[in-house]
Amino acid sequence: MATTLTWLGHAAFRIDTEAGTRVYVDPFLSGNPRCPEGEREPERCDLVVVTHGHGDHLGDAVPIAQRFDCPVVAPVELRDWLSTAHGLPEDDLQALNKGGTESFAGVRVTLTDANHSSSTWHEGKILYTGEPTGVVFRQEGAPTIYVAGDTNVFGDMALIRRLYAPDVAVLPIGDHFTMGPEEAAVAAELVGARRVVPSHYGTFPLLSGTPDALRPLLPDGVELLVPEPGETLEL
């Protein structure tokens, strides 16, 4: 069994490893208009990773963690808030910061920089939840996956290439709230992954970026993988 990546619409993904570990990334499922009906109730989960506190990324992280009694990895301030406000167990291993790495069920998880914001609505007010992040997933003998989270392009993406050499890069392309196709093409060049999967597009009218606009801008030799919502890619 190969490692697979399933797009669940918007910026939500499921990773299934060769060893059988199932990871949900930014699991915006129940309120996601692009998430297929059959994917809104996970069958199982071993790990949830949340890149930042916006509702379209935090999504169903809490109910999934409570249902399956699995870890939730998130930037430290956001993870601490999930403990105090939502009753998730306090666990320092799950509260990472940028550059930090921990292993969960055979998967090494590293948080990286991202240029965006991070907040949530709490008791009628905006609550800031630390800084946003990207995340790198590494496993022995399997492709390295870089999920950029919500971000613009920034020069230090070249350090992500140097440090982690991702094989697959999941990059937002929708524009307005994140980078659009032009910036995403430069991000692909800086990150150096040979395969790119677009995310954070097509969900709402404001998100105007498309894979068709990105494709001709990508560096030579970079393959653009464009799954339909619910479609699984074998990596």
PyMOL commands that set and color helices and strands:
alter all, ss='L'
color gray80, all
select helices_A, chain A and resi 37-39+55-58+61-68+76-86+92-94+157-164+181-191+211-217
alter helices_A, ss='H'
color red, helices_A
select strands_A, chain A and resi 4-7+13-16+22-25+47-49+72-75+95-96+101-104+107-113+119-122+125-128+133-138+145-147+168-172+195-199+223-224+232-234
alter strands_A, ss='S'
color yellow, strands_A
deselect
rebuild
show_as cartoon
